Amino acid sequence: MLPKKSAPKRSALYGYSHRRLRKRNMKGSWITAMNAGLRPYGLTYSFFMARLRTRGIILNRKMIVELILREPFTFRQLLLSLLK
């Protein structure tokens, strides 16, 4: 049994770990959304991310998902530039 801790200390510990957990969950949902947005073009997440890295394009996963959802034409242009 763990020793009894004060509420503020315990909340600080849980807050720290849950912030990390929330980031991990969001990253997973972004990857899922990207994969769903790439499948109609016959691409996978890993292939797409590798192409971004080799071309030196720096976009985080959140921004890529925003492109997929809000700017499909711009996203398609990005895909075409990666496939050249």
N, CA, C and O of each residue as an XYZ file, in Angstrom:
336
protein
N       0.834     -1.178      0.000
C       0.000      0.000      0.000
C       0.879      1.241      0.000
O       1.856      1.322      0.744
N       0.535      2.181     -0.817
C       1.301      3.408     -0.918
C       1.015      4.311      0.283
O      -0.082      4.291      0.841
N       2.014      5.099      0.670
C       1.766      6.031      1.777
C       0.749      7.085      1.372
O       0.624      7.439      0.199
N       0.031      7.573      2.363
C      -0.987      8.577      2.106
C      -0.329      9.888      1.696
O       0.627     10.336      2.329
N      -0.842     10.498      0.639
C      -0.278     11.754      0.141
C      -1.321     12.847      0.256
O      -2.522     12.582      0.314
N      -0.859     14.029      0.287
C      -1.810     15.143      0.328
C      -2.457     15.300     -1.046
O      -1.871     14.931     -2.063
N      -3.653     15.846     -1.065
C      -4.409     15.998     -2.309
C      -3.674     16.849     -3.344
O      -3.641     16.454     -4.509
N      -3.082     17.993     -2.991
C      -2.390     18.788     -4.016
C      -1.210     18.053     -4.641
O      -0.970     18.156     -5.843
N      -0.484     17.317     -3.820
C       0.662     16.577     -4.348
C       0.199     15.466     -5.288
O       0.773     15.251     -6.356
N      -0.858     14.762     -4.861
C      -1.386     13.674     -5.679
C      -1.953     14.227     -6.991
O      -1.756     13.636     -8.053
N      -2.651     15.351     -6.916
C      -3.218     15.919     -8.135
C      -2.122     16.390     -9.083
O      -2.274     16.295    -10.301
N      -1.020     16.895     -8.536
C       0.100     17.313     -9.379
C       0.697     16.111    -10.095
O       1.036     16.193    -11.276
N       0.827     14.990     -9.384
C       1.381     13.785    -10.012
C       0.461     13.259    -11.111
O       0.922     12.937    -12.206
N      -0.825     13.173    -10.825
C      -1.761     12.690    -11.829
C      -1.885     13.679    -12.987
O      -2.009     13.272    -14.141
N      -1.852     14.955    -12.686
C      -1.926     15.955    -13.738
C      -0.781     15.818    -14.719
O      -0.981     15.917    -15.929
N       0.416     15.591    -14.207
C       1.593     15.435    -15.058
C       1.429     14.223    -15.974
O       1.623     14.328    -17.185
N       1.075     13.088    -15.404
C       0.967     11.874    -16.227
C      -0.210     11.959    -17.196
O      -0.123     11.461    -18.318
N      -1.307     12.587    -16.774
C      -2.462     12.667    -17.665
C      -2.245     13.647    -18.808
O      -2.818     13.476    -19.883
N      -1.431     14.666    -18.594
C      -1.095     15.544    -19.725
C      -0.319     14.766    -20.769
O      -0.552     14.944    -21.965
N       0.589     13.914    -20.351
C       1.339     13.078    -21.293
C       0.416     12.087    -21.998
O       0.545     11.843    -23.198
N      -0.506     11.527    -21.241
C      -1.449     10.565    -21.801
C      -2.356     11.231    -22.842
O      -2.647     10.635    -23.878
N      -2.801     12.454    -22.574
C      -3.654     13.172    -23.520
C      -2.906     13.426    -24.827
O      -3.477     13.292    -25.910
N      -1.629     13.792    -24.724
C      -0.818     14.015    -25.932
C      -0.693     12.726    -26.740
O      -0.793     12.739    -27.966
N      -0.475     11.623    -26.044
C      -0.339     10.330    -26.710
C      -1.635      9.951    -27.421
O      -1.604      9.458    -28.548
N      -2.770     10.179    -26.766
C      -4.063      9.854    -27.378
C      -4.338     10.725    -28.597
O      -4.850     10.240    -29.606
N      -4.002     12.003    -28.507
C      -4.220     12.900    -29.640
C      -3.346     12.503    -30.824
O      -3.795     12.535    -31.969
N      -2.110     12.132    -30.552
C      -1.222     11.708    -31.640
C      -1.807     10.487    -32.354
O      -1.761     10.400    -33.581
N      -2.357      9.546    -31.582
C      -2.982      8.368    -32.176
C      -4.180      8.716    -33.031
O      -4.374      8.136    -34.099
N      -4.988      9.662    -32.570
C      -6.162     10.038    -33.359
C      -5.757     10.790    -34.622
O      -6.406     10.649    -35.658
N      -4.687     11.590    -34.547
C      -4.206     12.281    -35.752
C      -3.694     11.273    -36.777
O      -3.952     11.409    -37.973
N      -2.966     10.260    -36.303
C      -2.440      9.242    -37.218
C      -3.592      8.494    -37.883
O      -3.546      8.220    -39.082
N      -4.624      8.163    -37.108
C      -5.790      7.470    -37.659
C      -6.489      8.323    -38.708
O      -6.869      7.825    -39.768
N      -6.659      9.613    -38.411
C      -7.314     10.511    -39.369
C      -6.475     10.680    -40.631
O      -7.017     10.737    -41.735
N      -5.156     10.760    -40.473
C      -4.288     10.886    -41.648
C      -4.377      9.644    -42.508
O      -4.473      9.732    -43.732
N      -4.347      8.489    -41.869
C      -4.420      7.239    -42.613
C      -5.742      7.149    -43.374
O      -5.772      6.699    -44.520
N      -6.832      7.575    -42.740
C      -8.133      7.559    -43.407
C      -8.160      8.546    -44.574
O      -8.789      8.275    -45.597
N      -7.494      9.672    -44.433
C      -7.453     10.650    -45.514
C      -6.540     10.246    -46.654
O      -6.718     10.700    -47.785
N      -5.568      9.402    -46.370
C      -4.616      8.978    -47.400
C      -5.082      7.744    -48.170
O      -4.684      7.544    -49.317
N      -5.911      6.928    -47.558
C      -6.344      5.680    -48.200
C      -7.042      5.877    -49.545
O      -6.803      5.087    -50.458
N      -7.892      6.892    -49.713
C      -8.508      7.062    -51.045
C      -7.489      7.307    -52.160
O      -7.787      7.081    -53.333
N      -6.309      7.760    -51.804
C      -5.253      7.994    -52.795
C      -4.318      6.798    -52.932
O      -3.342      6.849    -53.681
N      -4.618      5.724    -52.209
C      -3.806      4.519    -52.286
C      -2.488      4.620    -51.534
O      -1.544      3.890    -51.837
N      -2.413      5.515    -50.560
C      -1.188      5.714    -49.787
C      -1.399      5.294    -48.343
O      -2.527      5.198    -47.861
N      -0.294      5.049    -47.671
C      -0.353      4.734    -46.251
C       0.319      5.846    -45.461
O       1.048      6.671    -46.011
N       0.061      5.849    -44.175
C       0.628      6.857    -43.282
C       2.155      6.809    -43.306
O       2.813      7.845    -43.413
N       2.708      5.618    -43.206
C       4.165      5.496    -43.120
C       4.852      5.959    -44.408
O       5.892      6.617    -44.359
N       4.274      5.616    -45.551
C       4.833      6.064    -46.833
C       4.783      7.585    -46.933
O       5.753      8.218    -47.348
N       3.653      8.165    -46.552
C       3.461      9.610    -46.619
C       4.457     10.337    -45.717
O       5.083     11.309    -46.139
N       4.604      9.872    -44.489
C       5.519     10.532    -43.554
C       6.971     10.393    -44.022
O       7.768     11.317    -43.856
N       7.309      9.259    -44.596
C       8.669      9.072    -45.105
C       8.940     10.029    -46.258
O      10.025     10.605    -46.345
N       7.962     10.203    -47.144
C       8.123     11.140    -48.262
C       8.262     12.574    -47.771
O       9.072     13.336    -48.300
N       7.478     12.945    -46.764
C       7.596     14.293    -46.204
C       9.013     14.528    -45.683
O       9.611     15.577    -45.922
N       9.536     13.530    -44.968
C      10.877     13.668    -44.394
C      11.946     13.770    -45.461
O      12.854     14.594    -45.352
N      11.849     12.939    -46.499
C      12.884     12.963    -47.540
C      12.837     14.249    -48.347
O      13.869     14.709    -48.834
N      11.649     14.841    -48.496
C      11.528     16.097    -49.240
C      11.816     17.316    -48.381
O      11.888     18.433    -48.893
N      11.982     17.110    -47.076
C      12.297     18.219    -46.188
C      11.106     19.101    -45.864
O      11.274     20.265    -45.498
N       9.910     18.560    -45.993
C       8.694     19.316    -45.678
C       8.392     19.123    -44.202
O       8.249     17.996    -43.727
N       8.297     20.233    -43.482
C       8.078     20.157    -42.038
C       6.642     20.571    -41.733
O       6.314     21.756    -41.695
N       5.803     19.574    -41.519
C       4.422     19.789    -41.085
C       4.137     18.803    -39.967
O       4.474     17.624    -40.071
N       3.519     19.283    -38.899
C       3.186     18.336    -37.839
C       1.879     17.623    -38.172
O       1.144     18.032    -39.071
N       1.606     16.564    -37.439
C       0.448     15.725    -37.734
C      -0.858     16.499    -37.606
O      -1.783     16.298    -38.393
N      -0.933     17.377    -36.623
C      -2.156     18.146    -36.414
C      -2.464     19.022    -37.628
O      -3.616     19.107    -38.055
N      -1.450     19.666    -38.181
C      -1.665     20.535    -39.336
C      -2.024     19.738    -40.582
O      -2.809     20.195    -41.412
N      -1.452     18.552    -40.711
C      -1.785     17.710    -41.862
C      -3.252     17.291    -41.797
O      -3.945     17.290    -42.814
N      -3.727     16.934    -40.599
C      -5.136     16.558    -40.445
C      -6.036     17.760    -40.737
O      -7.094     17.604    -41.346
N      -5.627     18.950    -40.311
C      -6.401     20.154    -40.621
C      -6.474     20.363    -42.142
O      -7.520     20.746    -42.666
N      -5.377     20.113    -42.839
C      -5.396     20.216    -44.308
C      -6.373     19.213    -44.917
O      -7.149     19.549    -45.812
N      -6.323     17.991    -44.423
C      -7.206     16.951    -44.952
C      -8.666     17.346    -44.767
O      -9.472     17.192    -45.685
N      -9.009     17.852    -43.591
C     -10.407     18.144    -43.281
C     -10.895     19.463    -43.869
O     -12.021     19.538    -44.361
N     -10.061     20.507    -43.824
C     -10.534     21.842    -44.180
C     -10.076     22.318    -45.550
O     -10.730     23.165    -46.159
N      -8.965     21.787    -46.042
C      -8.411     22.224    -47.327
C      -8.061     21.022    -48.195
O      -6.881     20.775    -48.447
N      -9.052     20.271    -48.656
C      -8.746     19.055    -49.429
C      -7.979     19.338    -50.718
O      -7.145     18.529    -51.125
N      -8.246     20.470    -51.365
C      -7.528     20.792    -52.601
C      -6.046     21.027    -52.318
O      -5.187     20.539    -53.052
N      -5.751     21.767    -51.267
C      -4.357     22.015    -50.885
C      -3.667     20.713    -50.510
O      -2.502     20.503    -50.850
N      -4.384     19.837    -49.810
C      -3.814     18.546    -49.431
C      -3.511     17.713    -50.678
O      -2.475     17.053    -50.755
N      -4.411     17.748    -51.639
C      -4.178     17.006    -52.880
C      -2.944     17.540    -53.603
O      -2.166     16.762    -54.156
N      -2.759     18.859    -53.604
C      -1.572     19.448    -54.237
C      -0.305     18.998    -53.506
O       0.719     18.733    -54.137
N      -0.377     18.914    -52.187
C       0.757     18.419    -51.403
C       1.086     16.988    -51.790
O       2.251     16.639    -51.979
N       0.046     16.154    -51.910
C       0.264     14.764    -52.316
C       0.897     14.683    -53.699
O       1.830     13.910    -53.916
N       0.395     15.473    -54.624
C       0.946     15.434    -55.986
C       2.402     15.874    -55.999
O       3.200     15.335    -56.766
N       2.760     16.841    -55.163
C       4.156     17.281    -55.112
C       5.054     16.209    -54.500
O       6.230     16.103    -54.847
N       4.494     15.419    -53.593
C       5.292     14.350    -52.979
C       5.490     13.172    -53.925
O       6.501     12.474    -53.842
N       4.547     12.946    -54.812
C       4.601     11.777    -55.685
C       5.389     12.024    -56.959
O       5.607     11.090    -57.731
N       5.826     13.260    -57.205
C       6.610     13.556    -58.408
C       7.982     12.959    -58.300
O       8.791     13.101    -59.217
